[in-house]
Amino acid sequence: MCEHCGAGPDGPEEESRTDPPAVSGAGARRRDRDEEGRARNARPRDGLGRPLPYGAPGIARQPEGVARTPAETLTEAQRLLDAGMPFHAHEVLEDAWKAAPEAERELWRGLAQLAVGLTHAARGNAVGGTALLDRGAAALTPYAAAAPHGIDVAGLLAWAAELTGRLAEGPAAGDGVAGPGAVPAAETAPRLRAC
């Protein structure tokens, strides 16, 4: 479970951003560690953030702890959403959540939750997608009257409601790559800012 945005695992092999592989028994793989010695999962990820086997080619994760202005955060997150990588957009928005002033923390957390909701929906996990979209929308609602940074809170709330409605209707015809009932991430991505 992501400690910041509340995203849960998508399946039994899914691991959070900081959970290393389990260690048990003789010959078991040692925990992955970062430069500071903290446990960090080093498995490569696909475009939707799903872990791949060690050594498989994957999509580079977003660097953690990058300081960005709100405008830079929104631009980078939108680029990733438009590229069909909502999991990676979540990582960018999570950095903003961690660094945000107290008055904006729930705003950034809500945006990260919407990105994770889209991630689950693109993976074919309607239940997880709906839960995260609902949490994200609830976190954004207090900002609807005076949305900071040009964020289209009203549009995002409408987008989340529409997508949860689609997810509730049941599996859509998918391409079978992302999972049964999966929505196409890039085509379904929301606009973060009002145009």
N, C-alpha and C positions, 0 to 999 in steps of 0.2 A: 504494500500500500504506500502510495506517495505521501510522505509526511506533510507536504505543502498544499497539495490541491485535493487530496482525498481519493485519488484514483486508485482503484483496486486492480488486482490481477485479472487478466483476461482468460487465463486458463491455468492448468496445473504447472506448466513449465514456465509461465511468465514470472519474471522477477522484477522487483522494483529497481529504481535507478541506483540504489546503494546496496542491494543485497547480492553478495557473492554466491557462487555455486556452493551447495552443501558439501561438507567434508565428512566422510564416514568410511571406516574400514581401511584396510591396508591398501596402499597404492592409489587412494583417492586423491583427486586433484586438490591442491592447496588453494586457499582463498586468494582471489585476485585482490591486489592492493594498489593504491595510487602512490604517488611520489612521497606523500606524508605518512604512508603506512596504513591509511584507513581502508577498510574493506570496500572495494568497488568492483562491480561486475564488468569484466572486460570482453564479454561475448559480443560479437558483432550483432547489429540489428538490421532488420529490413526497413523499408520505407515507412512502415506503420509502427515501427518500434518493437516488433516482435523479435525475441532473441533467436539467433541462428547458431548453428554449431560453431565451436571454436575453429578458427582457420578459414571459415567461409567468408566470401566477400560480402561486405555489408555497407550500409550507409553510415557515414561518420555521424556520431552523436554531436550535439551542440555542446561547445565548451561550457563548463559550469562556472557560475560566478562572474560572468561578463557584465561590466557596468555599462549600461546604455541609457540614453535619455528616453523618456516615454515615446517620443517620435521615432527614435531608432528602434525601440522595442516593437512598436506597432508595425513599422515597415518590414523588419525582419520576420516577425511572426506572420504577416500577410504573405510575404514571399514564400514561406514554407507551406502555409495553407494552400496557396495557389498551386504549389508544386505537388500537392497531394501528400504532404508530410505533416499531418496534424500533431503527431507525437513529438516531433522535433519543435514545432511551434509551441507546444506545451512547455518544453524545456526553456525556451526563450522567455515565455510569459512567467514561468516559475522564478527565474532570476529577477524579474521586475517585482514579483510578489515579495520576495525576500528583502529587496532593497527599498520598497515603497514606504512613504510616510504612512503612519498609522491610519490616517483618514482615507487612504487609497488602497490599503491592503486587500480588502474584500473585492474591490474592483478587479485587481490583477489576478487574484485567486479565482474569481468567477470566470475571467477570460481563459485562464489555464484549464479550468474545469470544462468549459465549452470545447476547447481543443481536444481534451481527453475524451469527451463524449463523442466527438466526431471520430476520433481514433477507434473507439469501440464499435461505433456504427459501421465504419469502413472495414473492420475485421469481421463483421457479421454478428456482433454481440449486441443485440437489441436491448437486453435488460441492462447491461452495463452502460450502454450509450444513453439510454433514457435516464438512468439514475444520475449520471454526471451532467447531462444537459439540464436536468431539473435543478441540481445543486448550483450549477453555474448561473442559471437564470435567476435563482433566488438571491444569489450573491450580488448580481448586477442590478436587480430591481431598485434598490435604494438610490442608485445613481441616475435613474432614468430622467428625472426632472432637470438635472444639471450635470450632464455627462462631461467629464474632463477630457482634455487632449483630443477633442474631436471624435471621440469614440461614439459609434452609432449604437448606443445602448438600446434604444427602441427597436432598431432594425435587428439587433442580435437577439433580443427577446422574441421577436416575431419569428426569426429564423429557427431558434431553438424549439419553439412551440410547433412549428411546421415539421421539423425533423422528428421530434418525439411522436407526433401524430403519424408520420410515415412509418416509424419503427413499430408503433402499436398495431398498425394494420397488418403486419406480418412480413414474411420474407418477400423481397422483391426479386425479380429475375436478375441474378448476378452473373458474373463471368466465371464463377467457381474458383477464382484465384484467391480472393480475400476471404471467402467463406460464404455459406448460404445466407442469402438475404443481405449481403453487404452492400453499402452505398458507395458510390465512387467518391473518394475523398476530395480530389481536386474539383470535381464538378459540383460537389455539395458544400464546399467551403464557404463560410460567410465573409462578408466585408466587415472589417473591424472599425473602419472610420466612415463617417458620412461623406458621400462624394459631393 
